[in-house]
């Protein structure tokens, strides 16, 4: 808009300095300025609209980010004394607030193939706690301690939670001395990916 007014001033000054100032000349020059300003503004508006549309489309097509902590199955499912409590408490909270579940346990997840630096440090089979909530996963990293933290992107939930089938077997301790009862085998099943739960039904 500032450029437009500057153009009008230049036109008026040029016309008056030549001594041929007239209403016809002024009208012609102003019309030219208006046409130029209108066409330029229209082009900029069209370009801006196109850029905005492209950005929205890219955001829609972008992959979703998943965060995880991972350790061997024995530690995650049979030894870590607070893990079961943490997951059931979070599930209860989500149910009370009518929130959609955003965390899962994945036994032998396929996405680990993308992380050779992690797999070489893991005893197998491995179990990952996966979530779209990066802040909570970082909290669980601090809570569980002996786990590895990473993230990845996937096009769908099914891809993110894909796994390699494996049978879990944990040796029972000869004597249980902890003040709380031993975890029941299979306590983790409600937190498995939906496809795994369907297969077990």
C-alpha positions as CSV (number, residue, x, y, z in Angstrom):
1,X,0.0,0.0,0.0
2,X,2.9,2.4,0.8
3,X,4.4,1.7,-2.6
4,X,1.1,2.6,-4.3
5,X,1.0,6.1,-2.7
6,X,4.6,6.7,-3.6
7,X,3.8,5.9,-7.2
8,X,0.9,8.5,-7.1
9,X,3.2,11.2,-5.7
10,X,5.8,10.5,-8.4
11,X,3.1,10.8,-11.1
12,X,1.8,14.1,-9.7
13,X,5.3,15.5,-9.4
14,X,6.3,14.5,-12.9
15,X,3.1,15.9,-14.5
16,X,3.4,19.3,-12.7
17,X,7.2,19.7,-13.4
18,X,6.6,19.4,-17.1
19,X,4.0,22.1,-17.1
20,X,1.5,19.8,-18.9
21,X,-0.5,18.9,-15.9
22,X,-4.2,18.2,-16.8
23,X,-7.1,16.2,-15.4
24,X,-6.9,13.8,-18.4
25,X,-3.2,13.1,-17.8
26,X,-3.7,12.7,-14.1
27,X,-6.6,10.3,-14.6
28,X,-4.6,8.3,-17.1
29,X,-1.6,8.1,-14.8
30,X,-3.6,7.2,-11.8
31,X,-5.5,4.5,-13.7
32,X,-2.1,3.0,-14.7
33,X,-1.0,3.0,-11.1
34,X,-4.2,1.4,-9.9
35,X,-4.0,-1.3,-12.5
36,X,-0.4,-2.1,-11.5
37,X,-1.2,-2.1,-7.8
38,X,-4.2,-4.4,-8.2
39,X,-2.5,-6.9,-10.4
40,X,0.6,-7.1,-8.2
41,X,-1.6,-7.5,-5.1
42,X,-3.6,-10.3,-6.7
43,X,-0.5,-12.2,-7.7
44,X,0.9,-12.0,-4.2
45,X,-2.4,-13.1,-2.7
46,X,-2.6,-16.0,-5.1
47,X,1.0,-17.1,-4.3
48,X,0.4,-16.8,-0.5
49,X,-2.7,-18.9,-0.8
50,X,-0.9,-21.6,-2.8
51,X,2.0,-21.7,-0.3
52,X,-0.4,-22.0,2.6
53,X,-2.2,-24.9,0.8
54,X,1.1,-26.7,0.1
55,X,2.1,-26.3,3.7
56,X,-1.1,-27.8,5.0
57,X,-0.9,-30.6,2.5
58,X,2.7,-31.4,3.6
59,X,1.7,-31.4,7.3
60,X,-1.2,-33.8,6.5
61,X,1.0,-36.2,4.7
62,X,3.9,-36.0,7.2
63,X,4.6,-39.1,9.3
64,X,3.7,-39.3,12.9
65,X,6.5,-39.4,15.5
66,X,6.7,-42.2,18.1
67,X,8.9,-42.3,21.2
68,X,10.0,-45.4,23.0
69,X,12.0,-46.9,25.8
70,X,13.3,-50.5,25.4
71,X,14.9,-53.2,27.4
72,X,15.0,-56.9,27.6
73,X,11.7,-58.6,28.3
74,X,12.8,-60.2,31.6
75,X,13.5,-56.8,33.0
76,X,10.5,-55.0,31.6
77,X,7.8,-57.6,32.3
78,X,9.1,-59.8,35.1
79,X,11.6,-57.8,37.3
80,X,10.9,-54.1,37.3
81,X,8.7,-53.7,40.4
82,X,7.0,-50.4,39.5
83,X,6.4,-50.9,35.7
84,X,3.1,-52.7,36.0
85,X,1.8,-50.2,38.5
86,X,2.7,-47.3,36.3
87,X,0.9,-48.7,33.3
88,X,-2.3,-49.6,35.1
89,X,-2.4,-46.3,36.8
90,X,-2.0,-44.5,33.4
91,X,-4.7,-46.7,31.9
92,X,-7.1,-45.8,34.7
93,X,-6.4,-42.1,34.3
94,X,-7.1,-42.3,30.5
95,X,-10.4,-44.2,31.2
96,X,-11.6,-41.6,33.8
97,X,-10.9,-38.7,31.4
98,X,-12.2,-40.5,28.3
99,X,-8.8,-40.2,26.6
100,X,-7.7,-42.4,23.7
101,X,-4.9,-44.7,24.5
102,X,-1.5,-43.4,23.2
103,X,0.9,-46.0,24.7
104,X,1.5,-49.6,24.0
105,X,3.9,-52.5,24.9
106,X,5.5,-54.1,21.8
107,X,7.3,-57.4,22.2
108,X,10.2,-57.8,19.7
109,X,9.2,-54.6,17.7
110,X,10.3,-54.5,14.1
111,X,11.3,-50.9,14.3
112,X,14.4,-52.0,16.3
113,X,16.0,-52.9,13.0
114,X,16.4,-49.2,12.4
115,X,18.6,-48.9,15.5
116,X,21.7,-51.2,15.3
117,X,23.4,-49.2,18.1
118,X,20.5,-50.2,20.4
119,X,20.0,-53.8,19.3
120,X,23.7,-54.6,19.9
121,X,23.2,-53.5,23.5
122,X,20.0,-55.5,24.1
123,X,19.3,-59.0,25.4
124,X,16.6,-60.6,23.5
125,X,13.7,-60.9,23.4
126,X,13.2,-57.2,23.9
127,X,10.1,-55.2,24.9
128,X,9.5,-51.5,24.0
129,X,7.1,-49.1,25.6
130,X,5.9,-46.9,22.7
131,X,3.9,-43.7,22.8
132,X,3.2,-40.6,20.9
133,X,3.7,-38.6,24.1
134,X,7.4,-37.8,24.1
135,X,7.3,-36.1,27.5
136,X,5.8,-39.1,29.2
137,X,8.3,-41.5,27.6
138,X,11.2,-39.3,28.9
139,X,9.6,-39.5,32.4
140,X,9.4,-43.3,32.1
141,X,13.0,-43.4,31.1
142,X,13.9,-41.7,34.3
143,X,11.5,-43.9,36.2
144,X,12.7,-47.2,34.8
145,X,16.4,-46.2,34.5
146,X,17.9,-49.2,32.9
147,X,16.2,-48.7,29.5
148,X,17.3,-47.1,26.2
149,X,15.4,-44.1,24.8
150,X,14.8,-43.2,21.1
151,X,12.2,-42.1,18.6
152,X,11.1,-42.8,15.0
153,X,8.5,-41.9,12.5
154,X,5.9,-44.1,10.9
155,X,3.1,-43.6,8.4
156,X,0.6,-45.5,10.5
157,X,0.0,-47.0,14.0
158,X,0.1,-50.5,12.5
159,X,3.5,-49.9,11.1
160,X,4.8,-48.3,14.3
161,X,3.6,-51.2,16.4
162,X,4.6,-54.1,14.1
163,X,6.3,-57.0,15.9
164,X,8.0,-60.3,15.4
165,X,6.0,-63.2,17.1
166,X,7.9,-64.7,20.1
167,X,7.0,-66.9,23.1
168,X,8.0,-65.4,26.4
169,X,9.1,-67.7,29.2
170,X,10.3,-66.5,32.6
171,X,11.8,-68.7,35.3
172,X,10.0,-68.5,38.6
173,X,12.2,-67.6,41.5
174,X,12.8,-70.3,44.1
175,X,11.8,-67.9,46.9
176,X,10.0,-64.6,46.6
177,X,11.0,-62.2,49.4
178,X,9.6,-58.9,48.2
179,X,6.8,-57.3,50.3
180,X,4.5,-57.2,47.3
181,X,3.1,-60.1,45.3
182,X,4.9,-61.4,42.2
183,X,3.6,-60.2,38.9
184,X,1.2,-62.6,37.3
185,X,2.3,-63.9,33.9
186,X,0.5,-62.1,31.1
187,X,-0.3,-58.9,33.1
188,X,1.0,-56.9,30.0
189,X,-1.6,-58.2,27.5
190,X,-4.0,-55.3,27.8
191,X,-1.2,-53.0,26.7
192,X,-0.2,-54.9,23.6
193,X,-1.0,-53.6,20.1
194,X,-4.6,-54.1,19.0
195,X,-3.6,-56.7,16.3
196,X,-1.9,-58.8,19.0
197,X,-4.9,-58.8,21.3
198,X,-7.1,-59.9,18.4
199,X,-4.8,-62.8,17.7
200,X,-5.1,-63.9,21.3
201,X,-8.9,-63.9,21.4
